[in-house]
Amino acid sequence: MLAGKRILLIIGGGIAAYKSLDLIRRLRERGAAVTPVLTRAGSEFVTSLSVSALTGEKVYSDLFDLTDEAEMGHIQLSRVADLVVVAPATADLMAKMAHGHANDLASTLLMATDTPVLIAPAMNVRMWDHPATQRNLAQLLADGIRVQGPNSGDMACGEYGPGRMSEPLEIVAAVETALGQGPLTGKRILVTSGPTHEPIDPVRYIANRSSGAQGTAIARALAALGADVIFVTGPADAAPPAGVRVVRIETAQQMLQAVEEALPADAAIFAAAVADWRVASASLSKIKKDAGRLPVLEFAENPDILATISQRKTDRPTLVVGFAAETDDVITHATAKRVRKGCDWILANDVSPATGIMGGTENAVHLITADGVEEWPRMSKQSVADKLAARIAAVLC
């Protein structure tokens, strides 16, 4: 419950603003007080009267309202709340936050606050996928801003994809987590991510096309539910999320050591794309090109991290989740892998080049458990992570 908590709610300008009215109702049902800030664009979609009636408080909108400044200056307004929530967070608001603009009340409050901030993005799928928005998102995450969503689905503009604002109850859950009341609070969860780099010599290595995006999204989703996340990552393209403990490694052997040192844990999610083999005797100096002759590389098998942890006699996590990246007979191979490795769940996906999943922004997975196979629709990797985190919470709590 949120009794005694004060939420400063900034309502951005987008069709999803109508959901903010239900969000206010849900927050107040749980005992929170909601102070509303309605942007000029937001007032095109919902009225001040509606917002005020639901919050029971005055709606703030104008930076230069001298009466409001006498009652509560914008600096004070930004700091009396326990949490600042931006819903919907439009592409414009995200850009202002990422670049430090402060040309209206909402952006000024966000610049002036020392209170934690949670945003719920909502925009057209093309705007969400635009490199500028993704750069801004990365900056906000690096700045410690919490992000809930967006979800994938049909949009008011007729397109389909990620960009729908999370549902009010999803945002409420994120609010509870941000205020230290998440369902995974007190749970320690290990997540591996990214590729491993197996050296050939000091300048060359064997790797794969994993970006680390799915593992990063999973760590972020678990942290958002209050978990203490240990994030063991190889040299990934995706930056680690804020609010987790990061352990950086290069090779599979280093990853296994880091994983074992992180135990005990309540759950372990092995999303890393670990190289199956390494060069048996990596050269200590650069291998020179010799005209007419090719170097001969002898390989050794890398440790099987998922099987090692799944089959531990002591300190085995309550829930062990693996991934199966396949290019054919996905469910058959992944089902056999779950039994062979001894893990509890396997998330199987088709990484054939035609799918665009390996290194892409979306995923389509099958959740394989002892009870059978559950097919999830294609969605953003963050949506996959959010759904998985909710399932993990249901098991651990």
Backbone torsions as a table, in degrees:
resi	resn	phi	psi	omega
1	MET	NA	162.1	-175.2
2	LEU	-116.9	24.5	-178.2
3	ALA	-56.7	130.3	178.4
4	GLY	84.4	-4.8	179.8
5	LYS	-89.4	143.1	178.4
6	ARG	-114.1	126.0	-179.4
7	ILE	-110.6	127.1	170.2
8	LEU	-93.0	110.9	-175.7
9	LEU	-103.7	117.5	176.6
10	ILE	-100.6	121.4	-177.1
11	ILE	-103.3	111.6	-179.5
12	GLY	-82.9	175.1	-175.0
13	GLY	-93.1	98.5	177.1
14	GLY	-165.4	161.6	-177.7
15	ILE	-58.7	-27.6	179.8
16	ALA	-68.5	-6.0	-179.5
17	ALA	-59.0	-25.0	179.8
18	TYR	-63.1	-29.0	178.3
19	LYS	-68.1	-22.8	-179.1
20	SER	-65.0	-27.1	178.6
21	LEU	-67.0	-43.8	176.6
22	ASP	-67.6	-36.2	177.5
23	LEU	-59.4	-43.3	178.3
24	ILE	-58.8	-46.3	-179.0
25	ARG	-60.6	-43.0	-178.6
26	ARG	-66.5	-38.6	179.0
27	LEU	-66.5	-41.9	-178.5
28	ARG	-71.2	-31.0	175.3
29	GLU	-58.6	-31.6	-177.3
30	ARG	-92.4	7.2	173.3
31	GLY	97.3	1.2	-178.9
32	ALA	-80.0	146.8	169.2
33	ALA	-93.6	137.0	-175.7
34	VAL	-121.0	118.7	174.0
35	THR	-98.8	117.8	-173.1
36	PRO	-95.2	140.5	170.7
37	VAL	-123.4	118.2	-177.6
38	LEU	-108.2	118.2	179.4
39	THR	-71.3	163.9	179.0
40	ARG	-60.8	-41.6	178.2
41	ALA	-68.0	-36.0	179.0
42	GLY	-62.5	-32.9	-178.9
43	SER	-70.0	-9.4	174.5
44	GLU	-77.4	-15.0	-175.4
45	PHE	-114.6	-34.2	175.4
46	VAL	-132.8	154.3	-176.5
47	THR	-97.4	155.0	175.7
48	SER	-60.2	-36.4	-178.7
49	LEU	-62.1	-44.6	179.9
50	SER	-63.5	-45.0	-178.0
51	VAL	-64.7	-44.0	-179.1
52	SER	-65.0	-39.9	-179.3
53	ALA	-63.3	-36.9	-177.9
54	LEU	-79.6	-36.3	-179.0
55	THR	-83.5	-27.0	-173.8
56	GLY	73.6	16.7	-179.3
57	GLU	-132.8	163.6	177.2
58	LYS	-66.3	143.7	177.3
59	VAL	-92.5	128.6	177.4
60	TYR	-99.1	138.6	-178.0
61	SER	-147.0	-27.4	-171.2
62	ASP	-111.0	123.7	179.3
63	LEU	-63.2	-31.0	-173.1
64	PHE	-108.9	31.1	174.4
65	ASP	-83.0	104.3	-173.1
66	LEU	-64.7	-31.9	177.5
67	THR	-63.0	-45.6	178.6
68	ASP	-63.4	-38.4	-179.2
69	GLU	-63.7	-33.3	177.2
70	ALA	-71.5	-35.6	-178.6
71	GLU	-76.7	-47.7	-177.2
72	MET	-157.3	104.8	-179.8
73	GLY	-59.9	154.5	-175.3
74	HIS	-63.8	-27.0	176.9
75	ILE	-67.6	-46.4	179.3
76	GLN	-64.2	-40.9	180.0
77	LEU	-57.6	-35.0	-176.7
78	SER	-77.1	-12.2	-171.9
79	ARG	-117.0	-7.2	-178.4
80	VAL	-84.4	-13.0	-178.3
81	ALA	-82.4	157.6	172.7
82	ASP	-83.5	-24.5	-179.5
83	LEU	-155.8	139.2	173.1
84	VAL	-101.4	126.3	179.5
85	VAL	-118.0	130.6	176.7
86	VAL	-112.6	110.1	-176.1
87	ALA	-151.5	112.6	-0.3
88	PRO	-79.2	147.6	172.5
89	ALA	-96.6	106.1	-178.3
90	THR	-78.3	168.4	176.4
91	ALA	-58.4	-37.1	-179.7
92	ASP	-65.9	-45.3	179.3
93	LEU	-65.0	-40.2	177.9
94	MET	-62.5	-40.2	179.3
95	ALA	-64.9	-42.0	178.5
96	LYS	-62.2	-43.6	-179.4
97	MET	-64.3	-43.9	-176.8
98	ALA	-66.4	-30.6	-173.8
99	HIS	-109.7	5.8	173.2
100	GLY	74.8	28.1	176.7
101	HIS	-78.3	147.8	-179.1
102	ALA	-147.9	71.4	-175.7
103	ASN	-115.0	10.6	172.5
104	ASP	-151.9	179.5	-175.1
105	LEU	-62.5	-46.9	-176.4
106	ALA	-60.2	-50.3	-177.7
107	SER	-67.9	-32.4	177.9
108	THR	-67.7	-42.6	177.1
109	LEU	-60.1	-42.5	-178.9
110	LEU	-66.8	-31.5	176.8
111	MET	-75.7	-33.4	-172.9
112	ALA	-87.0	-14.8	-171.5
113	THR	-80.2	148.1	168.7
114	ASP	-114.9	18.4	178.5
115	THR	-93.8	146.6	175.8
116	PRO	-56.5	146.9	-176.4
117	VAL	-123.6	134.8	175.7
118	LEU	-122.6	130.1	178.3
119	ILE	-117.9	147.9	175.4
120	ALA	-121.5	92.0	-175.3
121	PRO	-62.0	149.1	175.8
122	ALA	-155.8	122.7	-179.9
123	MET	-172.1	172.3	174.6
124	ASN	-59.4	145.8	-176.3
125	VAL	-57.7	-36.8	179.8
126	ARG	-67.6	-36.5	177.1
127	MET	-67.8	-40.2	179.5
128	TRP	-64.7	-41.2	-178.2
129	ASP	-78.1	-12.0	-176.8
130	HIS	-60.5	137.7	-179.1
131	PRO	-53.2	-35.6	-179.4
132	ALA	-64.3	-43.2	179.0
133	THR	-65.3	-41.3	179.5
134	GLN	-66.6	-35.0	174.6
135	ARG	-64.8	-43.2	179.7
136	ASN	-64.0	-40.5	177.6
137	LEU	-60.4	-45.7	179.8
138	ALA	-60.4	-39.6	179.4
139	GLN	-67.0	-42.1	-179.9
140	LEU	-64.5	-41.4	177.4
141	LEU	-63.1	-41.4	177.8
142	ALA	-64.1	-29.7	179.0
143	ASP	-80.1	-3.3	178.4
144	GLY	91.5	10.3	177.1
145	ILE	-72.6	133.0	175.3
146	ARG	-82.0	141.9	-177.1
147	VAL	-127.7	128.3	175.5
148	GLN	-114.4	115.2	-179.6
149	GLY	85.7	-164.3	6.5
150	PRO	-83.1	167.8	175.0
151	ASN	-91.6	165.9	174.1
152	SER	-98.8	151.8	176.8
153	GLY	158.9	-173.0	177.8
154	ASP	-69.9	144.2	-178.7
155	MET	-116.3	160.9	-179.2
156	ALA	-60.0	-27.1	-179.0
157	CYS	-81.0	-3.0	179.3
158	GLY	96.0	-5.8	179.1
159	GLU	-92.7	169.5	-178.6
160	TYR	-129.6	140.2	177.1
161	GLY	147.8	-171.1	179.6
162	PRO	-70.2	140.8	179.9
163	GLY	147.6	-14.0	177.5
164	ARG	-71.6	134.7	177.3
165	MET	-64.4	141.9	176.5
166	SER	-56.1	153.9	179.2
167	GLU	-69.8	152.5	-176.3
168	PRO	-51.9	-41.4	-179.8
169	LEU	-68.1	-30.5	174.7
170	GLU	-65.7	-40.4	179.1
171	ILE	-68.6	-39.0	176.6
172	VAL	-59.3	-43.0	178.5
173	ALA	-61.8	-39.7	178.3
174	ALA	-66.9	-36.5	176.5
175	VAL	-62.7	-46.8	179.8
176	GLU	-60.1	-39.9	178.2
177	THR	-65.7	-44.7	-179.2
178	ALA	-61.3	-27.8	179.5
179	LEU	-94.7	17.6	175.4
180	GLY	78.8	23.6	-177.7
181	GLN	-124.5	26.4	-179.3
182	GLY	-71.9	156.2	-177.5
183	PRO	-65.6	-20.7	-179.8
184	LEU	-101.6	12.0	177.4
185	THR	-59.3	129.7	-179.1
186	GLY	90.9	-5.9	178.7
187	LYS	-96.2	137.8	180.0
188	ARG	-104.7	120.7	-175.0
189	ILE	-128.6	132.8	179.8
190	LEU	-99.4	132.8	176.9
191	VAL	-130.6	129.7	172.4
192	THR	-105.6	152.1	-173.3
193	SER	-155.0	161.5	173.1
194	GLY	79.7	179.6	175.8
195	PRO	-86.5	172.2	164.7
196	THR	-111.6	152.0	176.6
197	HIS	-112.2	116.8	-178.9
198	GLU	-103.3	113.1	-170.9
199	PRO	-69.5	141.2	169.3
200	ILE	-95.9	-44.7	174.3
201	ASP	-152.9	-173.3	-175.2
202	PRO	-62.5	-16.5	-176.5
203	VAL	-119.3	-7.9	-177.7
204	ARG	-123.0	151.9	178.8
205	TYR	-154.4	165.2	174.5
206	ILE	-102.3	132.9	-179.2
207	ALA	-148.1	-170.2	176.0
208	ASN	-138.6	-176.6	-171.9
209	ARG	-90.9	12.8	180.0
210	SER	-64.2	132.7	178.0
211	SER	-92.3	-17.1	-174.8
212	GLY	82.1	4.3	-175.1
213	ALA	-64.8	-40.6	-177.8
214	GLN	-69.5	-43.7	178.2
215	GLY	-62.3	-40.1	177.5
216	THR	-62.1	-43.0	179.6
217	ALA	-63.5	-38.8	179.2
218	ILE	-65.4	-45.0	178.8
219	ALA	-60.6	-41.7	179.8
220	ARG	-63.5	-43.9	-177.8
221	ALA	-65.3	-40.0	179.3
222	LEU	-67.8	-41.5	177.5
223	ALA	-63.4	-35.7	179.6
224	ALA	-65.6	-23.7	177.4
225	LEU	-91.9	7.3	173.6
226	GLY	99.8	-0.6	-176.4
227	ALA	-70.3	150.1	169.5
228	ASP	-86.4	105.1	-171.1
229	VAL	-102.7	127.0	170.1
230	ILE	-101.8	117.5	-171.2
231	PHE	-110.2	104.0	179.8
232	VAL	-97.0	113.8	-172.1
233	THR	-128.4	139.3	170.7
234	GLY	-79.5	-170.9	-178.0
235	PRO	-74.3	79.3	-174.4
236	ALA	-91.4	157.1	173.4
237	ASP	-73.0	-39.5	-177.9
238	ALA	-73.5	133.3	178.5
239	ALA	-73.5	144.0	177.8
240	PRO	-60.1	147.7	179.0
241	PRO	-73.3	160.6	175.9
242	ALA	-73.2	154.2	173.0
243	GLY	81.3	14.5	176.3
244	VAL	-125.5	159.7	176.1
245	ARG	-89.1	119.9	-172.6
246	VAL	-101.0	130.0	173.1
247	VAL	-120.9	115.3	-177.1
248	ARG	-95.5	135.2	178.4
249	ILE	-135.0	170.8	176.4
250	GLU	-115.4	-47.3	-170.6
251	THR	-109.2	167.5	177.8
252	ALA	-63.5	-40.0	179.5
253	GLN	-63.7	-38.8	176.8
254	GLN	-66.7	-36.8	179.5
255	MET	-65.4	-43.5	178.4
256	LEU	-60.0	-43.6	179.6
257	GLN	-61.9	-44.0	-179.5
258	ALA	-64.7	-39.0	179.0
259	VAL	-64.5	-46.5	-179.2
260	GLU	-64.7	-34.8	178.3
261	GLU	-70.6	-22.9	-178.9
262	ALA	-82.3	-14.0	179.9
263	LEU	-75.3	153.0	5.9
264	PRO	-80.7	157.8	178.1
265	ALA	-145.4	154.2	178.3
266	ASP	-75.0	-31.8	178.7
267	ALA	-150.1	154.5	177.0
268	ALA	-136.8	127.6	-179.6
269	ILE	-117.3	114.8	-175.3
270	PHE	-100.6	86.5	-178.8
271	ALA	-96.4	-5.2	-178.5
272	ALA	-67.6	147.0	174.0
273	ALA	-95.8	83.9	-174.3
274	VAL	-79.2	133.4	178.1
275	ALA	-63.5	134.2	-179.8
276	ASP	-72.3	-29.4	-176.2
277	TRP	-130.7	159.2	172.6
278	ARG	-134.1	162.1	174.6
279	VAL	-71.0	127.5	-173.1
280	ALA	-59.7	-41.9	-179.5
281	SER	-134.5	87.3	179.4
282	ALA	-63.9	139.9	-179.4
283	SER	-72.2	140.5	178.3
284	LEU	-81.6	-11.4	176.5
285	SER	-132.2	159.9	-176.5
286	LYS	-60.5	131.9	177.6
287	ILE	-75.1	123.1	-177.1
288	LYS	-84.5	145.7	175.7
289	LYS	-72.4	128.5	-178.9
290	ASP	-118.7	111.3	-175.5
291	ALA	-52.6	128.5	177.0
292	GLY	84.1	-4.2	-179.3
293	ARG	-132.1	139.2	177.9
294	LEU	-107.5	141.3	178.3
295	PRO	-67.0	148.2	177.4
296	VAL	-107.6	122.2	-178.7
297	LEU	-108.5	127.4	174.9
298	GLU	-100.7	134.8	-174.7
299	PHE	-107.2	152.4	173.3
300	ALA	-127.0	151.9	-178.1
301	GLU	-78.3	135.6	177.4
302	ASN	-78.1	159.5	176.9
303	PRO	-63.6	144.5	177.3
304	ASP	-90.1	96.1	-172.4
305	ILE	-66.2	-44.7	-178.7
306	LEU	-60.3	-47.7	-179.8
307	ALA	-65.9	-39.0	-178.8
308	THR	-59.7	-45.9	-178.5
309	ILE	-75.6	-38.9	-179.0
310	SER	-62.2	-31.7	-173.7
311	GLN	-102.7	12.6	178.2
312	ARG	-64.0	141.9	177.7
313	LYS	-83.9	-28.9	178.1
314	THR	-127.6	154.2	177.1
315	ASP	59.8	22.7	176.0
316	ARG	-73.0	130.5	176.9
317	PRO	-58.6	151.2	178.0
318	THR	-58.7	-37.8	-178.8
319	LEU	-129.7	123.5	177.0
320	VAL	-118.2	123.9	-176.2
321	VAL	-120.3	128.0	177.3
322	GLY	-114.0	171.4	175.0
323	PHE	-120.6	147.2	175.3
324	ALA	-127.9	104.7	176.7
325	ALA	-91.7	111.3	-174.7
326	GLU	-122.9	161.9	176.3
327	THR	-117.6	-9.2	176.8
328	ASP	-158.0	153.9	-179.0
329	ASP	45.2	52.3	-170.8
330	VAL	-56.2	-53.5	-174.5
331	ILE	-67.6	-40.9	-179.6
332	THR	-61.4	-49.2	-179.0
333	HIS	-65.5	-41.0	-176.9
334	ALA	-70.4	-37.6	177.6
335	THR	-62.0	-43.8	177.9
336	ALA	-65.5	-36.4	-180.0
337	LYS	-64.5	-40.3	-179.3
338	ARG	-60.6	-43.2	180.0
339	VAL	-68.9	-43.0	-176.9
340	ARG	-65.4	-41.6	-177.8
341	LYS	-78.2	-30.8	-179.3
342	GLY	90.1	14.8	179.9
343	CYS	-85.0	169.3	-176.4
344	ASP	-84.6	-44.8	-180.0
345	TRP	-128.5	152.1	169.3
346	ILE	-128.8	132.5	169.9
347	LEU	-100.4	111.9	-175.9
348	ALA	-103.8	138.2	175.9
349	ASN	-142.0	156.5	179.2
350	ASP	-92.7	114.2	-177.7
351	VAL	-107.3	25.1	174.1
352	SER	-57.1	146.3	-177.4
353	PRO	-51.9	-34.2	-177.0
354	ALA	-66.1	-23.5	-178.0
355	THR	-76.1	-26.8	-177.2
356	GLY	70.1	12.7	-176.0
357	ILE	-75.7	-45.9	-179.4
358	MET	-65.2	111.9	-178.0
359	GLY	86.3	-1.6	-178.6
360	GLY	-92.7	-171.2	-176.8
361	THR	-101.3	-9.3	-178.2
362	GLU	-119.8	166.3	177.9
363	ASN	-148.1	154.7	174.4
364	ALA	-135.8	111.3	-171.1
365	VAL	-121.3	159.6	170.4
366	HIS	-116.2	125.3	175.9
367	LEU	-89.9	115.8	-176.8
368	ILE	-110.4	121.3	179.2
369	THR	-128.8	-178.6	176.6
370	ALA	-64.4	-19.6	-178.8
371	ASP	-88.0	-10.1	179.5
372	GLY	136.7	-156.4	-174.5
373	VAL	-118.0	130.7	177.3
374	GLU	-119.4	119.8	-177.6
375	GLU	-90.6	126.0	175.9
376	TRP	-101.8	143.4	179.0
377	PRO	-69.9	161.4	176.2
378	ARG	-64.7	131.4	-178.3
379	MET	-154.6	176.0	177.8
380	SER	-63.6	154.1	179.5
381	LYS	-63.4	-31.0	176.7
382	GLN	-68.5	-37.4	178.2
383	SER	-66.5	-38.8	174.6
384	VAL	-59.1	-45.6	-179.1
385	ALA	-62.4	-43.7	-179.7
386	ASP	-62.3	-41.6	-179.7
387	LYS	-67.3	-41.7	178.2
388	LEU	-64.4	-42.5	-179.9
389	ALA	-61.7	-39.3	178.3
390	ALA	-64.6	-38.7	178.6
391	ARG	-67.2	-40.1	178.3
392	ILE	-63.2	-42.9	179.0
393	ALA	-60.5	-38.3	-179.3
394	ALA	-64.8	-31.0	-179.5
395	VAL	-81.1	-42.0	-172.6
396	LEU	-83.5	-19.0	-172.7
397	CYS	-106.6	NA	NA
